[in-house]
Amino acid sequence: MKLKYLFGIMAVLVLMPWCILLIPISINRYILLCLSEIIIIGTIIFILYFYIKVTKPLDIIANGMDLLNEQDFSSRLKAVGQKEADRVVQVFNGMMDKLKEERLRLREQNNLLDLLIAVSPMGVVMLDFNHRITMANNAALRFLNCKTEDELKGKFIEESSSPLAAEIKQIPLGETRTIRLSDAMIYRCSHLSFVDKGFAHPFLLIESLTSEVVKAEKKAYEKVIRMIAHEVNNTVAGVTSTLDTVKEILESDENSSELIDVLNVCIERNLKMSHFITNFANVVKIPEPSLKEVNLNESVSGCKVFMETICQERNIELKLALSPSDLEVRMDKILFEQVLVNIIKNAVESIGNNGTIIITTSDTNPMLIVSDTGKGIDREAESKLFTPFFSTKPNGQGIGLLLIREILNKHNCTFSLRTHHDGLTKFEISFPITI
């Protein structure tokens, strides 16, 4: 029951005895009647005064509760001139000041956190309790090959078309893994969670390690290659020179033909070893590209003519699907043609005999795609492509794709090599857009 109703009941109970006593007094004694009426009026005035004094602090508290309920931390209560009520007002206004300062501090912290997340080079993907995406920063959109956040919001991570998303899906909550993709990109991905209001909120962190790992790999294999090349070339040169001298001496002896044949084999093996180590040394000595505007379609057509004979020997059809318009890109023509020759050569070796290679150019990105009908690349091998000295061929040296990677990186191209669901293995190269 509300306080005003309780005060009303109290007033009635207090005044009722006086009203009952007034009935006989009003008949016999006029003076006592007047005195009683004065006392009753005074009692009523005091009750009203007491009611106001008691209910005013309660009204102030009620107004304060309304402000808190509406989260209006800017409004303040006014003092009413009553000591007890003014203490309540003072405490309440002090609490509102503290709440306002805390709210402002939290808002500034949230704005700073939002800014740091937005410009962070590390990809951040927030998930709801059903592991659907609620937020992704710019770095995450770039890593997952998305242009806008709307492409991911409300979806599961595996619904993204990016190969990285399929790998992230396999990471259990609380673990961190390093993922290497078929486009030579390397990521460190973490599936973590934080607790807010007693609930665990999952999120993903994606960090690109490509440049750091490539630099470390390059530094390591350059040192190894230089050391090996120095030792092998010196040894091979000395042994070959000695064998040539012995061969010249034996050529004067008619009975030494078999021994000369053995020496020829040894000399040939030495030359192959020298050629082998030279191939490794060439990876280290790739020159900086001299970038010029080049017609990509013309460059591709020239490589087709060069590689057509090799394809015809294996009954492989080499097709072109060039963009109708002239496609100008900035590149070093000599280096890029070396890349294209290596890609086609790998496709030929993958097919073996009887197949098709299609070279496609597109002016939308611009892009070049080399597709082949070879045996394809399994999932395990995809993650190891473009790593130093890895090869899927039994006698491969593992420098072809490494050479391609280094040249394309120097051209600031993005690329990938993988077998698609249609059975075609595609090497895709995207050139940087020139303005």
Salt bridges, closest charged atoms under 4 A:
ASP97 OD1 - ARG76 NH2 2.46
GLU102 OE2 - ARG105 NH2 2.29
GLU158 OE2 - LYS169 NZ 3.83
GLU167 OE2 - ARG379 NH2 2.88
GLU175 OE1 - ARG177 NE 3.72
GLU207 OE1 - ARG188 NH2 2.81
GLU217 OE2 - ARG180 NH2 3.10
GLU217 OE1 - ARG405 NH1 3.24
GLU222 OE1 - ARG226 NH1 3.88
GLU268 OE2 - LYS272 NZ 3.59
GLU288 OE2 - LYS410 NZ 2.82
GLU308 OE2 - LYS304 NZ 2.53
GLU349 OE2 - LYS345 NZ 2.98
GLU349 OE1 - LYS393 NZ 2.40
GLU380 OE2 - LYS384 NZ 3.75
GLU406 OE1 - LYS218 NZ 3.49
GLU406 OE2 - ARG405 NH2 2.97
GLU428 OE2 - HIS420 NE2 3.78
